[in-house]
Amino acid sequence: MDSRPRPRQVGSLGAALALLTYLALHYWAGAGHEFNHLQSQLPAGTSLVAPDLPGFGAQAAPAGFDYSVGAYTDWVASLVAAHNLEEYVLIGHSMGGKIALALAARQPVGLRGLVLLSPSPPTPEPISDEDRKASLAAYGQRHEAEKTATKIMIRPVSAAVRQEVIADNLRTSQAAWDAWLEHGSKEDISALMPAIQVPCCLLVGDADHAIPLAAQQQQTLPLLPAGSPLVVVPEAGHLLPLEAPDVVRDAILKLALA
């Protein structure tokens, strides 16, 4: 997906939306084009920046990149500066959610809100040692990528979308794959959460098998600013931008207009 900001136009939702850019961070073993489906749901002229994160999609990691949450946060902060984003809302999906939380805790100028889609919690992800070992061993195997796609999406999607999910899984670099499983997903950034001062919204599929609803209720929601809403998406799994882009659209527009 082209990550360059698009010209902004004032649509029926008024100047408030025209002044905002949406910066969307994808899930582990995914890529920025997962948000193409959300882009088509947004008002005409809305600016959406959805990069591939280092080690995923077409984005190579910079020299010396250590794949930590902090390193990804620095990389996204540099992207914000490079695109001169003055007013923006962060959308963080799964791994991208943890990175978005870390960036929001830095209180960057121009950040106006945070939408979390099935995020990796601020505390370590609830992954058993057995599942972590199995995921590490699954790298680069098509049949495992196909099994994962079946497991993490509950709502029906097109054959093209399913193949996109599988292809993104398979083109992830092994360094990024292993580092998230062995280190990033285990990082605890909960001490940073009191610094978040922008409105937040949390969306979770009620049938998410990757990071279940109960884990989000226990590990994520209590660490968000008081009053942050939890939207439970019925009969949905982990890939909300693909399974329920209309629900995601409604949540981010509601936050932007609040």
N, C-alpha and C positions, 0 to 999 in steps of 0.2 A: 504494500500500500504506500502511496506517495505520502510522506510525512510532512510535506511543506504545507504551512497554513494556507487555507483557501481564502479568497476575498469574502468578506463578511457583508451580509445584506440584512436590512431590517425587514423581518417577515411579520406574520400576523401576531406573533408572540411579543413583538415590540423590541425596543432598543435594548432592554436588559439582556436578551439572548444574543443580539448582534454584537455586543461588546465582549462576549465570552468566547474563549476557545476551550475545547474539551481535550485534555491530554490523557490518553488511554494506555494503560500498561497491561500487557497480556499475561496469560498463565504460563506456568512451567511446561516446557516442551511444546509451546505454541508459537504464535507469531502475531505481529500487529494487524495482519489482514483479517483476523477474527472479528474486528470491529467494523469491517465493511458492511456487515449486516445491520449494525446499529446506525451507521451513517445514513443508510437508506431510510431509516425511520425518523430521522431528525428533520426539523424544518429546513427548507431550501436555504442554502447560503451558510448553514452552520459550519464552523471550522472545527474539524476533528484532526488531531495529530496522534497517530498511533504507530510508534516506531517498533521495529524489531529490537528487542533487548540484546545486549552482547552475548554471543554464543547461541542465539536462536534465530530462526528464519535466515535472512540474508546478512545479518549483522555480525561481522567478526569481532572478537573481543580485542580491545586495545592491548598493546604490549604491556606486560606486567599486571594485567587485570586479575584480581584474585577471586572474583565471583561472590564476594560477601555482600550482605545486604547494604552495608555502607558503601561499597564500591559501585553497586548499581544505583544507589541514591545519588552519589556524586555524578554519575554518568547522566542521569535524568536531569539533575540540576543544571548541568552544562548544556543539555538539550534545550531547556527552558530559556537559558541565556542566549543560545545561538538563534533561537526562533523569536527572541524578543517578546515573549509572552507576557503581556501586562495584566490581563485579567483572565484567569483560567480556573477550570474545575478539573480536579484529578479523578480519573476513573481507574481503579486498581482491581484487577481480576486475579484471584488465587495468589501465585507468587508476586504478581504485580501489585496486589493489595498490600502485602507486607512492605514492599518498596515505597508505595504511596504513603503508607502510615509513617515511615521513617522520614520521608521528605516533608510531610505536613508538620511533623514535630519540629522541624527546623524553622517553622513559621516564615516561609519564603514570601517575599513581597509579591502581591498579585494573586495569591491563591485565595479562592473564594469559597471552596467547598470540596468535599471528598465523598465519592460514591464507591463503596466497597462491594465487589461482586464475589461471593464465596471466597473471601480472602484467606491467605495464610495468616493465622493468628499472630498477634504480637509475641505471644509465648510460643514455645516449640510446638510444631504440628503434631497432632495425635497419630503418629505412624508407629506401628510396632516394629521391633527389630527384624522380625521375619518378613514383613511387607517391604521394609526398606531394602533388605538384602535381595528380595525378589525383584524389586524395581531396578536396582543396580545391575542385576544380571540380565534384565530385559532390554538393555540398550541396543539399538540398531536392529532389532528383530521384528520383521514385519508382522508375524503372527501375534506377537505381544502388543504391538501398536494397535492392531485390529481389536484385540481383546480389551485394551484400555479404552478405545473409542466407544465400544459397546457398554463398558462399565460406567463411564463418566457422563454419558448423555442418555437421558431418560425420555425426553420428548422426541418425537420423530423429526429427523432432518433429512434433507435431500441427499442423494448418493454423492453429489459433488461436494457437499459440506463434509460428509463423513470422510471422503478421500482426502480433503484438505487437512482435516485433523490428523489423519494417519501420516500424511506426507510431512507435516510440520514436526510430528514426533520423530520421524526418521531422519530429518535433516538437522536436528539439534546436535551441537558439538558434544563430544563425550566429556570434555572438561566442564562444560556448563551443566550437563546432566548429572555427573557425579558430585560436583561441588554443591548443588542445591540439596541433593539427598543426604550427603554426608555432613554438610555444615549449615547452609543457608536456612533450610527448613527447621533446623534445631536452634537457630539464634533466638535469643530472648531480648526483645526491644521494649518490653513492657514499661521499663523505667522512663522511657521517652514519652509515653502516651499523655501524661498530664500537660505537656507542652502544646498539644493540638488545640487550637482555638477557633477552628472554622467549623461550620455545620457539616455533619456527617450523616450518611445513610448506609445501612447494611442490608444487602439482598442475599438471600440464601434459598436454594432449592430444597424443598422438603424431602426429596429423595436423593440428596447429594451423598454419594458413597465415598467421595474422596476426602472431604472435610465436612462431617455431618452437622446438621442443624444444632444438635446438642452441644457440640464443641464450640460452635460460634456463639451460642448463648452463654457459655461458661468462660470462654477464653478471649473473645473479641468484644462483644457488646458491653460488658461491664467496664472496659478500659476506654471506651469512646466517650466523648463529651456527654454530659447528662442530657437526657431527652432525645438522643439519637434514635431515629426510628429503625425498627427491624421489619423488613418486608419479606415474608415467607412466600415463595413462588410455588404454587401447587403443581405436583406431578412434574417436577423439573429436577435435573441433576446438577452437575458441576459447571457446565459450559453455558451459563446464562446468556451471554451475548449471541450465541448461536441458537439456543433453545427458546429463549423468550426475549428477543430484542425489543418488543413493544413494551414489556414490563420495565426493562432497563431504561428505555427512553422516557417513560412516564416518571420514573424515579429521579432521573437526572434533571429533567425539566422542572419538576416540582422543587427540587433543591435550588436550582438556579434562580427561580422566581421567588423564592422565600424571602 
